[in-house]
Amino acid sequence: MNDLANLRALFQAEGMLSTHEISQALGLHRSTVTRQIRKLGNEVLSVGSGPQLKHLLRREIPGLGSQWPAYQVDEQGKAHFLGTIHALHGGMWQLAFENPKPAFTDSEFKHGIFPGLPWFFDDMRPQGFLGRAFARRYGEHWGFPQNPEDWNNDQAFTALVRAGENALGAFIIGDQAIKSFYAACIDESGKQDTDLAVEFPKRAESALEFGEGSSSAGGEQQKFAITVVKGGQPSAVIVKFTPPFSTGSEPAQRWRDLLRAEQLAGKLLQSLAVDTVSSTYQEYGGRAFLTVDRFDRIGDHGRRSVVSLRALDAAFFGFGNRPWNELASDLLQDGWIDTEGATAMRRIHWFGQFIGNSDMHYGNLSFFLSDEKPLRLCPVYDMLPMLFRPTAQGELPPQTLNPQYPTPREFSDASAALSAALNYWQTIAKNNDFSDPFRTIAQESMKALSAIKRIF
């Protein structure tokens, strides 16, 4: 191969390189490297200056191109140009921002260079129950795997460019998707009031049979995304639903209890000065439905940018499985949250511990993404006693609440959460809307928490 071919091959293998690194790898004088880079012209993207100057090689995604405009929709539903995103060799990407956004380019990302998809786009990837529905709807046509978790970055990005106008958050990538967003803004056909008693059972059946993947909002609980209209006012919601419980199915009854328990958890968390999603419990057609207001949507077409703890951790920390209360200190130290946010994270952690939420992974806590740090916590969602959920096989194995014990340094936040959790289980134990087995669980859980309370 000639020098130019060798240079391309090096970029393709290594990604981002300095002039010195290229000189060393190819055995060429620095001046020769500089001339070769010039010959590549627009194929090369150079960032930084002086000793920090780095070079990358642009690449094309087949059928999609090599660069795309990215947009951000504001709370009034107006789209703004965010910048241009470039695909680069070595699995790297660059976003050339139209205006500075210090939080987006914090730390190692100061030049808008990212080792994979930009971290603030990560939550847009199709995921969970709705993500698999999205993949069933579009993936086969594109030749992608049926499970979106098996998609590589190029496949996930292709999905966002071609059909990502309703992804989680406020970002839209590419002109095709932004045009689809505008078409939805102009469409007035959905402004009539929604008959929930008819629409919800129909949408539940459709979600199970065909998959309705209009949104990539995550989570494994079966659900659908819909905009409901009451009194002419639209509201974007996520609706979780149970299997039919009218048949006497114990797993279906348990999910019915859990949806009620989720709504109650949201109410009691507010006593800890923690903002939670607004939700409504309803029953139609033999199923239970929990309608949860989306905090990344406002009114007709307004949106808010959000980022999950999972995406933030992967980009800047890499802990992966540290408890939320411990990670709060790291986020506070690096300026990602303020003292109020850290206190809220600790209280949320302990409340989840004390009600048996065994599903407190990093995708179940999010922040509103602002241009600068610190970020504000989004309303808490998916807070329920998942320890007592049915297994995938539909069984209800006996479980006992056995939460962690707080250390003396954690007593302040843990004590407040414990009081709220005791109130939570006591409310369930006295409420005849819950099944007898679940009320028994509540009584046993109160005993377990009373034992912990004695150490404070």
N, C-alpha and C positions, 0 to 999 in steps of 0.2 A: 504493500500500500504506500501511496505517497504521503507527504507530511500532512496534507489537508485531510485525507482519509483517516490517518492515524489520530489527528486532533478530534475529528468527529467521534471516532470510536472511544477515545478517552472520555469525552464529555458524556457519551451514552452510558459508560460504565460508572463514572464517578460523580456526575452531577455538577456541583459547584466547585470551581478551581481558581486559584490565583495564577498569575503569570509565572511565578516562581515554581509552583507545583507542576504546571504544564511543562516548563523547561526541564525540570528534574525527571519527570516521567518519560518524556520523549527524547531526552538528550539533545535538546536544541538550545541555541543561544536565546536569551530573552528577546532580543530584537527580532529574531526570526519568528518567535512565537507571536509577537505583536503584529508582524506583517500577516501571518496566517489568520489571526483573528480578524484583521481588517478584511481579508479576502472573503471570509464567511459572511460579512455584512450584517444584514438584519437577522440572520440566523442566530447570532450571539446576543445575549442580554448581559450587559455589564452593570454592576451595582457597586456603590462605594467609591472611594478615591484613595490615591496614594497607596500605602502599604495594605490598606483594607480593600483594595479593588479586587472584585471577584467576577468571574465570567461563567455564564450558563448557556446551554444550547437549547433553543426552542424546539418543540416537537409537535407533531400533529396527532390528534385523536381521529382515527379513520372515520370519515363521513361527518366530522364535526368541526374540524379546523384546529387552530392553535391558540386563538385568543377570543375572548368574549367580554361583552360589557356586563357588569354586575350592578344591581340596583338595590336600593333600600327604601321600603315603604314606610311613611311616617304615620302618626296616629290619626291624621285626617284622611289617610288613604292616598296621599300623593307620593308618587315614586320619584326618587332622586338618584342621580348617577353616583354610584359608589366608587367605581374605578374599573380598570380593565384587568382581567385575570388571564395569565399566560400559562400554558402547559410547557414544562421543561423536562429535559432528559434527566435521568437519575431519579424519577418519581417525584420531582419537585415542582412547585407552583409558585408563581409570583402574582401578587395583586398590587397593581400600581394605583394607589388611592388618589382620587380627585382632590380630597382635602385630608389634612393630617388627622389621624385617629390614634392617639398614643396608646390606648388600652389594647387595640387590635394588634399593634406592632411592638408590644412590650418585649423587653429582654432580647433574646436571640433573633426575633423577627423584625428588627428595626428597619430592614430594607424591604419588608413585605415579601420576603422569601420564606417558603414553608416546605418542610420535608415531605409533606403529603398535602391533601386538601387543606386549605386554611382552617385552623382550628375552630373558628366561629361559624364555619359552614357544616361542621361535623354533625350537628343535631338535625340537619335537613335531610340526611340520608334516610331512606325508607327503613323502618324498624318496627319491631313488635307485631302485634296482631294486624294493625292497619298497614304496616309496611309489607307484610306478606300478602295482604289483599292487593296492594299497589303492584307488587311483583307479579301476581297472577294476572292482573289486568293488562300490564304493559310488557313484562319481562319476556314472555314467550315470543311476542312479536319482534322484540329486539334481539332474540337469541341469547338472553341472559339466564342464569340459574334461577330456579323457582324461589329459592330462599334469598332475600336481599342481603343476609349476613354473609353470603358467599360471593357477593359482588366485590370486585376490586375498585380502586379509586376511580379509574376511568369509566367503569360501568355506572358507578353511583353518580359521577359527574354528568354523564350522558343523560341519565334519568332526570336530573335537575334541569338540564338545558332543554330537554324535549317536553317535559311534563311536570316541572317543579314549581308551577305558579302558586300552588297552595301548600307548599312545604311549611314546616314548623318555623315560626319566627317571622322576620320582616324582609329577608333577603330573597331576591329573584335573580337568576342567572340567565343571561342570553335574551335576545330580542324575541324569540319565539314564545318564551314563557311570559315575558312582560306584555306581549300582545294578548295572550290568553287572559292575563290579569285584567287588562283594560276591558276586554270583552265582557268579563264577569261584572265589572263595575257598571257597564252600560246596561246590562241585562236587568230589567225590572220585573221579570216574570215571577220571581220568588217572593214578592213583597206582600202577598196575601197571608193572613194569619194561619198558623200551622195547627192542624187538628192532631194533637199529639197522640190521642187514643187510637187513631187510625195509622198515623205515619210511623210511630215508633215500632210497633210489632212488624209492620211491613219492612222497615229498614233493617230490623234485627234478622229476619228471615233472609233478606237479600245479602246481608253481610256474611252470614254463615254459608249460604249456598254459592254465591257468586264472588264474594269479596268486593267490598266497596273501598277502594284505596285512594280517596281524594285527598288525603292528608297523611303526612308521615309522622304524626304524633305517636310517640312510643308507648310501650306497655303491653303486657301479654294478655290482660283481661280482655275478653271479647267486647267489642265496642264499635261504634260508628261515629263519624264526624258529620255534623249537619248545622245549618243555620236555621234557627227557629224564629218565627215572627209572631210577636204578640202586640196587639194594638198598633200594628204597622211598624213596630220597632224590631229590627233584626238583631239577633244575638248568636254568635258562633259558639257552639258547644261541642263537647265530647260526651257521648252517651254510652255508659257501660250497661250491660244487660245480663240477666241470668238465664240459664236454661229454664224451660217451663217448670214451675214448682207446683202447679195444680195437680200433677200426677202423684204427688206424695214423695217425690224423689228426695232423699236425704241430702245428696250433694247440692241439688238445686235450692233446697231450703237453706243450706249453709251459705251459699252465695247470696241468697236473699238477706240473711242476717248480716253478712259482711258488707253489703252495700249500705244497709241501714247504719252499721257501725262506722263506716267511712264518713257518712254525713255527720254523725255525732262527733267524731274525732275532730272534724273541721271546726265545729262550733266550740268545743272545749279548748282547742289550741289557742283560740283568741283570748282566753283568760290569761295566757302567758305572754301577751303583747306580740303575738305572732300572726301575721296576715295569712289567711287561708282562702282557697278557692271557694266560690259560692256554688252550692249544689242543691239539687232538688230530688227527692225520692218519690217515685211514682210507680204504680202497677197498672199494666194494660195487657189484655190478652193472655193472662196467665204467666206473665214474666214481670220481674222487677227491673226498673230502670233508674239509674242515677245519672242525672243530667248535670254536667260540670261546666261552668263557664270557662271559656278559654282566656287566659290572661295575655296571650300573644295576639289577640284580635280585639278590635274596638269598633263597635257600631257597624255601619255598612261595609266599609272596606279598609278601615284603619288597622294598623299592625304595630306590634312592639318587637324589638329585637331581643332575643333571649339566648342564653347559653347554659347548658347543663354543667353540673359539677364534674361529670364524666369528661366532657370536652375540655374544661378548664384544667382539670388535673392532668389529663393526658398531655396537654400542651406545655405546662409549666412545672409540674411536680412529679407525676408518675408513681404516686403511692398506690393507686388502684383499689385498695381494700381497707384503708385505715378508717376507723369510725368517724362519723361526721364531727363529733365533738372535738376530736384530736386535730382533724384537718382544719377546723375553724381557726386555730392558733396560727397555722402556717399561712392561711389566706389573709389573716389580719396582719401578720408580720410583713408580708409582701405588698400590703396595701390594696389587695383585691376587695376586701370588705372593711367596714369600720367596726368600732367596738359594739355598736348596737346589733350589727349583722352577726358578729361572732357569738354574742350572747344568745341571739335567736337560734343559731345553728346548734348550740349546745342544748338548749331547752328542747328543741325539736328532736334531737337525738335521744334524750332521756325519756321524753314522752313516748316516742316510738318503742324504746326498750320496754317501758312499763305497760304498754298495751299489746305487746307481742307482735310488733311489725318486723317480721323476719325478712322483709324485702327492701331494706333501706340501702339499695345500691346507689351508685353515683348518678345514675340517670333519673333518679327520683327527687332531685333537688336542683333548682335552677335559679339563675340570676337574670335581671334585666341588663342587657349589654349596652352600656353607654360609651361615649367616645373616650372618656377618661375614667380612671379608677378614683374611688372605690365603686363597686357594683352593688346594687340593691337586691336583696333576696326577692324572688318571685313568691307569690302566694303558695303555701304548702299544698301539695297534691298527693294522691295515692297513699294516704296515711290511714291504715286500717290493720287489724290484727291478722296478718297473713299467716302467722304460725298455725292458725286453725282452719286454713283453707283446705278444700278437698284435694287429694292427689290427682295427678293426670289420669289415673285409672278410675277415678270417681270414688275412692275410698276415704273414710274419715278416721284415720288412725288417732288414738288418744294422744293428746299433747298437753303439756303442763307449762304454764308460764314460769320461766326461770330466768329473769333478767339479770344483767350484770349488776354488781354492787359498785356504787360510786366511791371514789376516794374522798378523803376529807376536803381536798381542794375543789372537788366538784359538787360539794353538798349544796351550795347556794342554788345553782341552776337545776340540779337533780331534785332538790326538795320541792321547788315550785312545780316541776313536771310531775313529781309523784302525787302531789295533791290533786292536780288536774286528772291524772290517770285513775286515782281512787274514785273521784267523782264520776269519771267515765264508766268504770265497771259497775259502780253502784247504780247509775242511771239505767244501764242495760239490764241489770239484775231485777230492777223493779218495773221494767217496761214489758207489758204483755204482748207488744208487737213483735218482740223477738221470740224465737222458739224456746221451748223448755230446755233442750240440750245446751243451747247457747247461753241461756240465763244461768245454767249450772256452771258453765265455763267462767262466766262473769263472777259468780260467787267464789269459786276456787281462786280466781286471779286476785280478788280482793284480799283473800287470806295471804297469798304470796307477797303482795305489796305491803300488807300490814306488818309482816315480819321484817321487811326492809326498812320500813318507817322507824322501827325501834332503834336503828343504828344512828339516826340523825341526832 
